[in-house]
Amino acid sequence: MIAVSVVLLGAALLVAPGATAATGRLRAAVRPTAEPGESTVVGPAVDDPMAGAAGYDLLAACLRSGLPMAVAAAAVAPTSPEPLAGALRSASNLLALGAEPEIAWAKAAAEPETETLARTARRSARSGASLAVAMSELATECRTAVEDRGAAAAERAGVLISGPLGLCFLPAFLCLGIVPVVVGLATRVLGQGLL
């Protein structure tokens, strides 16, 4: 019995994604130090659904600290996901060159994901209203949308799993629940000669 458990433990250690997978994730996360003059800014995570919300939050923080929009957009763009990063880079470059906000935010207005950002930035430039609060609201909307997509996926998974579970449990219910009752009743009825 002990020998079998030792063999199973050894097989589990060889097959399980333990230390090797953890080491691989750590190696991917560690980046070499930058040379003098190189940037140490790390880009956004590849599959982070909250990266857009984090970009809007960072943009709001930069604007609250008093940075002009061109500088704030340039600071946030390297850590933002696409298409937000491209829209921020384009707007930053054009605003730094002195372009009108209508022209500077044209690329952002063309993308469905950043259209609200462009509309809000253009309105803020026309009216002089603070853009930081609007960026915080955009971040909240992004988070809510991600949460809604996650809840919908979880509900969809619950519905999709009910079919195979029904196919597995229905025969067991029939064999263990219904058939013994029917056989028991049939034995009594036929055994007592009621028919």
Buried (B, 14 or more C-beta within 10 A) or exposed (E): EEEEEEEEEEEEEEEEEEEEEEEEEEEEEEEEEEEEEEEEEEEBEEEEBBBBBBBBBBBBBBBBEEBEBBBBBBBBBBBBBEBBBBBBBBBBBBBBEEBEBEEBBBBBBEBEBBBBBBBBBBEBBEEEEEBBBBBBBBBEBBBEEBEEEEEEEEEEEEEEEEEEEEEEEEEEEEEEEEEEEEEEEEEEEEEEEEE
